[in-house]
Amino acid sequence: MASSILGRKVFPAAAAALTANVASSNGISSLLDGKFDGGWINSSRSSSLCEVMKSNASGKSNKTNENMFLLRESGISEKVLRKRMTSIGRFSMKSESEDNLSIPTFFLALSGSKNSNEDESGPSSVYSAVSNSRNKFTVSDFEHEWLDKDMSKRHPRFHSTVSQHDDRYFEEVHHIKPDDEDYPKIKAELDRHASETIHFSVYRDDLRNRLEHMLTSPIEVQDKLWEVKISNGPLGSSGAISKAKADAILQRMKDDKGLSRGNTKGDEVQRKKYGAERLWSDAAQKGVLMESVLLFRSHHALADGASIMAALSDLSDEAEEIREDIHKALKKWKRKGKHGSLFRRLLRRLVRYFKMCLWLSLGTLRAFIYQTYLQITTLRNPFDAVREHAEMKGILVTGRSVSWCDAAPLEEAKQICNAIGKANGANITINDLFVSCISAAVVRQLNEHQQRMASMAPQKHKTVARNINVVVPVHLRGGIVLPGESVGNRIGAFVTRVPGEMDTTHVGDEVIQCPTKRLLAVNKSLSTSKRSPAPLVSHYFAKFCSDYLPQSWTKTLFKRANANACVVVSNNKGLDKKMHISGMTVEAAHGFLPLPPGLPIGVVVQSYAGSMSLSVTAEKWAVPDGNMFLIWVMEEYERLRVAASVQN
């Protein structure tokens, strides 16, 4: 992928511009979220849809008093404006279940020092009392950045709630001041969304437990659609920043300060000591390097996870640079279509529209046929036997298994893809590489279950099949939010078949499956599915279910649409360089998928600042140990790395 400032291709940005142009011509893309039904309800629609009402004084007066960010002035009134929710947002509410909530979760880990030119005129909130150190990011810092970057105007949906009277609508509280157009209108009650919490004391375990809780606890969407919990502690103490990264940061700071390498060990011991035995405030007084963890979660009704993370880049110090590079990418794409005479440009446009119509018609037919084939030939999820056995034995464990890790340098992963692809005449991508590794880990997990169940009672059928199905989400805008555009739900997905159990070879006492053969099969399967309009078809099918079908039907169809897939794999391409928020460096970012009904495992593959990372969310009865699952993924990756070096 040719990189833009967001670390994504120029092509997705160009595709986004194309869909916007088609939308302005009333083409098929006019139905994309944020264009057709995302506008404010106004008098051009039926009177029943025009909902602009004065807020109830008894229900809003306390909220106004609690608002620390907009001063109450005489003559200011409040109004609640209703905005129609996107169909995909409502689909997420209709299709979720009590055990499968649609709540994407992720965390950012920061280190370093804040900018020195901060406003020192006085505290802006009650949290400012603890904001006395430049190496801690607090709630007041978050509030300052949010208001300074004008997030309420750029992305007003962050300050929306689902209407209590009609769940087809969002509601936004606006301050109205007569004769003052510059007065801020969105009522930015950030105290409802941002809070400070105790830092994680047990390495990785505390953070893992918090993530599991946030993934499985409902959000009262009538009160808020998102929240962030901020904590501060010694560098590397939580596991949000790995020990390897923490040690690298320490070494880099020593080199910058000209300290000798002989003191490295003592400083590492000091960091671990304070992280395990003392409060973060004591550690800060001793001069120990600090980390700040921002733990986010939001309901899918607000936006898809990729859009949320892209929108939060507007909080970064590089926000203007990001938007400028997106503009440049769009201009560059538009200039390509202006070469040649008017006749040649018109001819190219006609050919392009003809190809698009052909692709949509034939591709949609093929996508439906392939989906039907997967449904018919995969009558049972391989993990169903695991669940039924656990229920029968009374050992079913509920909840989520969560884990994350830094996987590999991005350049190394590209070299593996290039080496194996060149040797076998295939165009292998990073996504192919890690889907192959993840599918091998799924097979390993199923084999573990099969051996355990066989030791308890003879099994009639094998748990591991020759093939397994995988769901791959696709962001229709390439994972970016265009300048001037707000967050939304612009996501589709496709299901494809990849190898399960394969022929094995013996390496010493170990029996392993051929990793290169698996990778080539995955590449062939994914390449065919990615070229089809299946993600677009699934997007509009979800809109149809949301708008016209009862909730019970929507849940059933959503569960069956995955064709009994074992795992969902999401690939997010992030920035090529590190972001900064208020001067502090974003050292790590990990996202966690909410599990759709019927899918026991979800994995996020993400690149950021030249490094690949993995995170897994799974049912505990399916994946008892998330750490071991990621170890199996990395073992397959290592086998492919060795195979690539041999073929090179």
C-alpha positions in Angstrom: 0.0 0.0 0.0 1.3 3.4 -1.0 1.3 5.4 2.2 -0.5 8.6 3.0 0.1 10.4 6.3 -2.4 8.0 7.9 -0.1 5.1 6.8 -2.7 4.0 4.3 -2.8 3.9 0.6 -3.5 6.8 -1.6 -6.0 4.5 -3.2 -8.5 4.4 -0.3 -8.6 8.2 -0.2 -9.1 8.2 -3.9 -11.9 5.7 -3.6 -13.5 7.8 -0.9 -13.4 10.8 -3.3 -14.9 8.6 -6.0 -17.8 7.5 -3.8 -18.4 11.1 -2.9 -18.5 12.1 -6.5 -20.9 9.3 -7.4 -23.0 10.3 -4.5 -23.3 13.9 -5.8 -24.5 12.4 -9.1 -27.2 10.3 -7.3 -25.2 7.1 -8.0 -25.2 4.0 -6.0 -22.7 5.4 -3.5 -25.2 8.1 -2.5 -26.5 5.5 0.0 -23.2 5.4 1.9 -23.4 6.4 5.6 -23.2 10.1 6.2 -24.5 11.1 2.8 -28.0 9.8 2.4 -29.5 9.7 5.9 -26.8 11.4 8.0 -28.1 15.0 7.6 -29.9 17.0 10.2 -33.6 16.5 10.2 -35.2 19.5 8.7 -38.5 20.8 7.4 -37.9 19.3 3.9 -38.9 16.0 5.4 -42.2 15.1 6.9 -43.3 17.0 10.0 -43.1 13.9 12.1 -39.3 13.8 11.5 -38.7 17.4 12.3 -37.8 17.1 16.0 -36.4 20.3 17.5 -37.6 20.7 21.0 -36.8 22.6 24.1 -35.1 20.5 26.8 -37.0 19.7 29.9 -35.7 22.0 32.7 -36.1 19.3 35.3 -34.0 16.9 33.3 -31.2 19.2 32.2 -30.7 21.8 34.8 -28.4 19.6 36.9 -26.3 18.7 33.8 -25.8 22.4 33.1 -24.6 23.0 36.6 -22.2 20.1 36.3 -20.7 21.2 33.0 -17.2 22.5 33.7 -16.4 23.4 30.1 -19.1 25.9 29.0 -20.0 28.8 31.3 -23.7 29.5 31.9 -24.5 33.0 30.8 -27.8 34.9 30.8 -29.8 34.4 27.7 -28.4 31.0 26.9 -31.0 28.3 26.3 -30.7 24.6 25.5 -32.2 22.7 22.7 -32.1 19.0 21.8 -31.5 18.4 18.1 -32.3 15.0 16.7 -30.2 13.4 13.9 -31.1 10.2 12.2 -28.8 7.3 13.1 -27.1 5.4 10.3 -28.6 2.1 9.4 -25.4 0.3 10.2 -25.3 1.9 13.6 -28.9 0.8 14.4 -28.0 -2.6 13.0 -25.3 -3.0 15.6 -27.9 -2.3 18.3 -30.5 -4.7 16.9 -28.0 -7.5 16.2 -26.1 -7.5 19.5 -27.0 -9.9 22.3 -26.5 -9.9 26.1 -23.4 -12.1 25.7 -22.1 -10.4 22.5 -22.2 -6.7 23.0 -21.1 -4.5 20.1 -18.5 -2.4 21.9 -15.1 -1.9 20.3 -12.3 -1.3 22.8 -8.8 -0.1 22.5 -6.0 1.5 24.5 -3.3 4.1 23.8 -0.1 4.1 25.8 1.8 7.4 26.1 5.2 8.3 27.5 7.6 11.3 27.5 6.9 14.9 28.5 4.0 17.2 27.7 4.5 20.4 25.8 5.9 23.2 28.0 3.7 25.9 26.5 0.6 24.8 28.3 -2.0 27.2 29.6 -0.9 28.0 33.2 -3.6 30.5 33.9 -5.3 28.1 36.3 -7.1 24.8 36.6 -9.9 24.1 34.1 -11.5 21.3 36.1 -11.3 19.5 39.4 -8.8 17.1 37.9 -6.2 19.8 37.3 -5.1 19.7 40.9 -3.1 16.5 40.1 -1.8 17.7 36.8 1.4 19.0 38.3 3.8 16.9 36.3 4.8 17.0 32.7 5.2 13.3 32.4 1.6 12.4 33.3 -1.4 12.7 31.0 -4.5 13.5 33.1 -8.2 14.0 32.5 -7.7 17.8 32.4 -5.1 17.3 29.7 -7.6 15.3 27.7 -10.2 18.0 28.2 -7.8 20.7 27.1 -6.8 18.8 23.9 -10.4 17.9 23.1 -11.6 21.5 23.3 -8.4 23.0 21.8 -8.7 20.7 18.7 -12.4 21.6 18.4 -13.4 17.9 18.5 -17.1 18.8 19.2 -17.3 20.7 16.0 -15.3 18.2 13.9 -17.1 15.1 15.2 -20.3 16.2 16.9 -21.5 12.6 17.1 -19.1 12.1 20.0 -21.5 14.3 22.0 -24.6 12.5 21.0 -26.8 10.0 22.8 -29.4 7.5 21.5 -32.9 9.0 21.9 -34.9 7.6 24.7 -38.1 8.1 22.7 -37.0 6.6 19.3 -33.8 4.6 18.9 -33.6 5.5 15.3 -32.2 8.9 16.3 -29.3 10.5 18.0 -29.8 13.5 20.3 -27.4 16.4 20.7 -27.8 19.1 23.4 -27.0 22.5 21.9 -26.5 25.8 23.7 -28.3 28.6 21.9 -27.2 32.2 22.5 -29.2 34.9 20.7 -27.2 37.2 18.3 -23.9 35.3 18.7 -23.0 32.9 16.0 -19.5 32.3 17.4 -20.9 30.9 20.7 -20.0 27.2 21.0 -23.2 25.2 20.5 -22.4 21.6 21.3 -22.7 21.1 25.1 -19.4 19.3 25.7 -20.0 17.4 28.9 -16.7 15.6 28.9 -17.0 14.8 32.6 -19.5 12.1 31.6 -17.0 10.5 29.3 -13.5 10.9 30.7 -12.4 9.7 34.2 -9.2 9.0 36.0 -8.6 5.6 37.6 -6.0 3.7 39.6 -3.1 2.5 37.5 -2.6 -1.2 36.9 -0.3 -2.8 39.5 0.1 -6.4 38.2 1.9 -6.5 34.9 -0.6 -7.2 32.1 -3.1 -9.0 34.4 -4.8 -5.9 35.7 -5.0 -4.4 32.3 -6.3 -7.6 30.8 -9.0 -7.9 33.5 -10.1 -4.3 32.8 -10.3 -5.0 29.1 -12.4 -8.1 29.7 -14.8 -6.1 31.8 -15.1 -3.3 29.3 -15.8 -5.7 26.5 -18.6 -7.5 28.3 -20.2 -4.6 30.3 -23.0 -2.7 28.5 -23.0 1.0 27.8 -26.1 3.0 28.6 -26.4 4.5 25.1 -29.1 6.9 26.3 -26.5 8.5 28.6 -23.3 8.3 26.5 -21.9 6.4 23.6 -18.2 6.3 24.6 -15.9 6.6 27.6 -12.2 6.8 28.3 -10.4 5.9 31.5 -7.0 7.4 32.1 -4.3 6.2 34.5 -0.6 6.9 35.1 2.1 4.8 36.5 5.8 3.8 36.1 6.9 3.1 32.6 6.2 -0.5 31.6 4.3 -1.4 34.8 0.9 -2.1 33.1 2.0 -4.1 30.1 0.4 -1.6 27.7 4.0 -0.7 26.8 5.9 -4.0 26.6 9.1 -4.5 28.6 11.2 -4.6 25.5 9.7 -1.2 24.4 10.1 0.2 27.9 13.8 -0.8 28.1 14.3 0.7 24.6 12.8 4.0 25.8 15.0 4.0 28.9 18.1 3.3 26.8 17.2 6.0 24.3 16.7 8.6 27.1 20.1 7.6 28.6 21.8 8.1 25.3 20.1 11.4 24.8 21.2 12.6 28.2 24.7 11.2 27.7 24.5 8.7 30.6 26.8 5.7 30.7 25.4 2.3 29.6 26.6 0.8 32.9 23.7 2.2 34.8 21.0 0.6 32.7 20.5 -2.4 34.9 20.0 -0.4 38.1 17.4 1.8 36.4 15.5 -1.2 35.1 15.4 -2.7 38.6 14.2 0.7 40.0 11.4 0.8 37.4 10.2 -2.7 38.3 10.4 -2.1 42.0 8.3 1.0 42.0 5.8 -0.6 39.5 5.2 -3.5 41.9 5.4 -2.1 45.4 4.6 1.7 45.4 2.0 4.1 44.3 2.6 5.9 41.0 2.7 9.2 42.9 5.7 8.0 45.0 7.4 6.8 41.9 6.9 10.1 40.2 8.5 11.9 43.2 11.6 9.6 42.8 12.0 10.6 39.1 11.0 7.3 37.7 9.8 7.5 34.0 6.1 7.4 33.7 3.5 6.0 31.3 -0.1 7.1 30.7 -2.7 4.6 29.5 -5.9 5.8 27.8 -8.4 3.0 27.8 -11.3 3.7 25.3 -14.5 2.0 24.5 -17.5 3.0 22.4 -20.7 1.5 21.1 -20.8 0.5 17.5 -23.8 2.8 17.1 -21.4 5.7 17.3 -19.0 4.5 14.6 -17.0 1.5 13.6 -13.7 1.0 15.4 -11.5 2.0 12.5 -13.3 5.3 12.1 -13.0 6.0 15.9 -9.3 5.5 15.9 -8.9 7.5 12.7 -11.0 10.3 14.2 -8.9 10.4 17.4 -5.9 11.2 15.2 -7.5 14.7 15.2 -6.4 14.9 18.8 -2.8 14.4 17.9 -0.2 17.1 17.5 0.2 16.0 13.8 -3.5 16.5 13.0 -3.0 19.4 10.6 -0.2 17.5 8.8 -2.5 14.4 8.5 -5.3 16.4 7.0 -2.9 18.2 4.6 -1.5 15.0 3.3 -5.0 13.6 2.8 -5.8 16.7 0.7 -2.6 16.2 -1.3 -3.4 12.6 -1.9 -6.9 13.5 -3.1 -5.6 16.2 -5.4 -3.0 13.9 -6.9 -5.7 11.3 -7.6 -8.0 13.9 -9.2 -5.2 15.2 -11.4 -4.8 11.8 -12.9 -8.2 11.9 -14.5 -7.6 15.4 -16.1 -5.0 14.3 -18.6 -5.9 14.2 -22.3 -8.6 15.8 -24.4 -12.2 16.2 -23.3 -13.3 13.3 -25.5 -10.7 11.0 -24.0 -11.7 12.0 -20.5 -15.4 11.3 -21.3 -14.5 8.0 -22.9 -12.4 6.9 -19.8 -15.3 7.9 -17.6 -17.8 5.8 -19.6 -15.5 2.8 -19.6 -15.0 3.2 -15.9 -18.8 3.3 -15.2 -19.3 0.3 -17.5 -16.6 -1.7 -15.7 -18.2 -0.7 -12.4 -21.7 -1.9 -13.5 -20.3 -5.1 -14.8 -18.3 -5.6 -11.5 -21.3 -4.9 -9.4 -23.8 -7.1 -11.3 -21.6 -10.2 -11.9 -19.6 -9.8 -8.7 -22.7 -9.6 -6.6 -24.1 -12.7 -8.2 -20.9 -14.5 -7.6 -20.7 -13.3 -4.0 -24.2 -14.6 -3.3 -23.4 -18.0 -4.9 -20.2 -18.3 -2.9 -21.8 -17.3 0.3 -24.6 -19.9 -0.3 -21.9 -22.5 -1.0 -20.2 -21.8 2.3 -23.5 -22.0 4.1 -24.4 -25.4 2.6 -21.0 -27.0 3.0 -20.3 -25.7 6.5 -23.3 -26.9 8.5 -21.5 -26.8 11.8 -18.9 -24.6 13.5 -15.9 -26.7 14.6 -16.1 -25.0 18.0 -19.7 -26.1 18.6 -18.5 -29.5 19.7 -16.2 -27.9 22.2 -19.0 -25.8 23.7 -21.4 -28.7 23.8 -18.8 -31.0 25.5 -18.1 -28.3 28.1 -21.8 -27.8 28.8 -22.4 -31.5 29.1 -19.5 -31.9 31.6 -20.6 -28.7 33.4 -17.2 -27.0 32.8 -18.3 -24.2 30.5 -16.4 -21.1 31.3 -17.9 -17.8 30.3 -16.3 -14.4 29.7 -13.5 -13.3 27.4 -9.9 -14.3 26.9 -7.8 -11.2 26.0 -4.2 -10.8 25.0 -2.0 -8.6 22.9 1.6 -8.5 21.7 4.1 -6.7 19.4 4.5 -9.2 16.6 7.3 -8.2 14.2 8.9 -5.3 12.4 6.8 -4.2 9.4 9.7 -4.4 7.0 10.5 -8.0 8.1 6.9 -9.0 7.4 7.1 -7.4 4.0 10.3 -9.2 3.2 8.7 -12.6 4.1 5.8 -11.8 1.8 8.0 -10.7 -1.1 10.4 -13.7 -0.7 7.7 -16.4 -0.6 5.6 -14.6 -3.2 8.4 -14.2 -5.7 9.5 -17.8 -5.3 5.9 -19.1 -6.0 4.6 -16.5 -8.4 2.1 -15.0 -6.0 1.3 -11.5 -4.8 1.3 -12.1 -1.0 0.2 -9.3 1.3 0.7 -8.6 5.0 -3.0 -9.6 5.6 -2.5 -12.9 3.8 0.6 -13.6 6.0 -1.1 -13.1 9.3 -4.5 -14.7 8.3 -2.4 -17.8 7.5 -0.6 -17.6 10.9 -3.9 -17.1 12.7 -5.6 -20.0 10.9 -2.7 -22.3 11.9 -3.2 -21.2 15.6 -7.0 -21.9 15.3 -6.2 -25.4 14.1 -3.7 -25.9 16.9 -6.4 -24.7 19.4 -9.0 -27.2 18.0 -6.4 -30.0 18.2 -5.8 -29.2 21.9 -9.6 -29.4 22.5 -9.8 -32.6 20.6 -7.0 -34.3 22.6 -8.6 -33.1 25.9 -12.1 -34.3 25.0 -10.7 -37.7 23.7 -9.1 -38.2 27.1 -12.5 -37.8 28.8 -14.7 -39.8 26.3 -14.4 -41.2 22.8 -15.4 -38.7 20.1 -17.6 -39.7 17.1 -16.3 -36.9 14.9 -13.1 -35.0 14.4 -13.1 -31.5 15.7 -10.6 -30.2 13.1 -12.0 -30.0 9.6 -10.0 -29.8 6.3 -11.2 -26.2 5.9 -12.3 -23.4 8.1 -14.2 -20.2 7.3 -12.8 -16.8 8.2 -14.6 -13.4 8.4 -12.7 -10.4 7.2 -14.1 -6.9 7.9 -13.5 -4.2 5.3 -13.7 -0.5 5.8 -15.4 1.0 2.7 -13.3 4.2 3.0 -10.0 2.5 3.5 -10.0 3.2 7.3 -9.8 6.9 7.0 -12.1 9.9 7.9 -11.8 12.6 5.2 -11.2 16.2 6.3 -14.5 17.8 7.0 -16.2 14.5 7.5 -17.4 13.0 10.8 -17.2 9.5 12.1 -19.7 6.9 10.9 -20.3 3.2 10.2 -18.8 2.6 6.7 -17.9 -1.1 7.1 -18.6 -4.3 5.3 -17.2 -7.8 5.5 -16.7 -11.0 3.5 -16.4 -14.7 4.4 -13.8 -16.9 2.8 -12.5 -20.4 3.2 -8.9 -21.2 4.3 -7.1 -24.5 5.0 -7.7 -26.2 8.3 -5.9 -29.4 9.0 -3.2 -30.0 6.4 -0.7 -32.7 5.5 2.1 -32.8 8.0 5.9 -33.2 8.0 8.2 -34.5 10.7 10.9 -32.2 12.1 12.7 -34.3 14.7 10.1 -35.3 17.3 7.7 -32.5 16.2 4.9 -32.9 13.6 4.2 -29.7 11.8 2.1 -28.6 8.8 3.7 -27.0 5.8 3.5 -23.2 6.5 4.2 -22.1 2.9 1.5 -24.4 1.4 -1.0 -22.9 3.9 0.1 -19.3 3.1 -0.3 -19.8 -0.7 -3.8 -21.3 -0.2 -4.8 -18.4 2.0 -3.5 -15.9 -0.5 -5.5 -17.5 -3.4 -8.7 -17.5 -1.3 -8.4 -14.0 0.0 -7.3 -12.5 -3.4 -10.5 -13.8 -5.0 -12.8 -12.6 -2.2 -11.1 -9.1 -1.9 -11.8 -8.5 -5.6 -15.5 -9.1 -5.3 -18.1 -6.6 -4.1 -19.0 -8.8 -1.2 -18.1 -6.1 1.5 -20.4 -3.6 -0.3 -23.2 -6.2 -0.6 -22.9 -7.1 3.1 -23.0 -3.4 4.0 -26.3 -2.8 2.1 -27.7 -6.1 3.3 -27.1 -5.0 6.9 -28.8 -1.7 6.1 -31.8 -3.5 4.7 -32.1 -5.7 7.8 -31.8 -2.6 10.1 -34.5 -0.7 8.2 -37.1 -3.3 7.4 -36.7 -6.5 9.4 -37.7 -7.2 13.0 -35.0 -7.4 15.6 -35.3 -11.2 16.1 -34.9 -11.8 12.3 -31.9 -9.4 12.3 -30.1 -11.3 15.1 -30.7 -14.7 13.4 -29.5 -13.5 10.0 -26.5 -11.8 11.4 -25.5 -15.0 13.2 -25.9 -17.2 10.2 -24.3 -14.8 7.8 -20.8 -15.8 9.1 -21.2 -19.3 7.6 -20.1 -20.9 10.8 -16.7 -19.2 10.7 -14.2 -19.9 13.4 -12.5 -16.5 13.5 -12.8 -12.9 12.4 -9.6 -11.1 11.4 -9.4 -7.3 11.1 -6.4 -5.6 9.5 -5.8 -2.0 10.5 -3.0 0.0 8.9 -1.9 2.8 11.1 0.5 5.7 10.9 4.0 5.1 9.6 5.5 7.2 12.3 4.6 7.8 16.0 1.9 10.2 17.0 2.1 12.7 19.8 -0.7 14.0 22.0 0.1 17.2 23.9 3.8 16.5 23.2 3.7 12.9 24.7 4.6 10.1 22.4 2.0 7.4 21.6 4.2 4.4 22.1 1.6 1.7 21.6 -2.0 1.2 20.3 -4.0 -2.0 20.5 -7.6 -2.6 19.5 -9.9 -5.4 20.5 -12.9 -6.7 18.5 -16.3 -7.1 20.0 -17.3 -10.7 19.2 -20.3 -11.0 16.9 -22.8 -13.7 17.8 -21.6 -17.2 16.7 -18.0 -16.2 16.3 -15.7 -17.5 19.1 -12.4 -15.7 18.2 -11.6 -12.2 17.0 -8.1 -11.0 16.1 -6.9 -7.5 15.2 -3.7 -7.2 13.1 -2.4 -3.7 13.2 0.6 -1.8 12.0 1.9 1.4 13.7 5.2 3.2 13.4 6.9 0.4 11.6 5.8 -2.4 13.9 3.1 -5.1 13.6 1.0 -5.9 16.6 -1.7 -8.5 17.4 -4.6 -8.6 19.8 -7.0 -11.4 20.4 -10.5 -11.4 22.0 -12.1 -14.8 22.4 -14.7 -16.8 24.3 -13.0 -18.4 27.3 -14.4 -21.8 26.5 -12.9 -21.6 23.0 -9.6 -20.1 23.9 -8.8 -20.6 27.5 -5.4 -18.9 27.3 -5.1 -15.9 25.0 -1.3 -15.7 25.6 -0.8 -19.2 24.3 -3.0 -18.6 21.3 -0.7 -15.6 20.3 2.3 -17.8 20.9 1.0 -20.3 18.4 0.4 -17.5 15.9 4.0 -16.3 16.3 5.4 -19.9 16.0 3.8 -20.1 12.6 5.2 -16.7 11.7 8.7 -17.9 12.7 8.3 -21.0 10.5 7.3 -18.7 7.6 10.3 -16.5 8.3 12.6 -19.4 8.1 11.0 -20.6 4.9 11.4 -17.2 3.4 15.1 -17.1 4.3 15.6 -20.5 2.7 13.8 -19.4 -0.5 15.7 -16.2 -0.6 
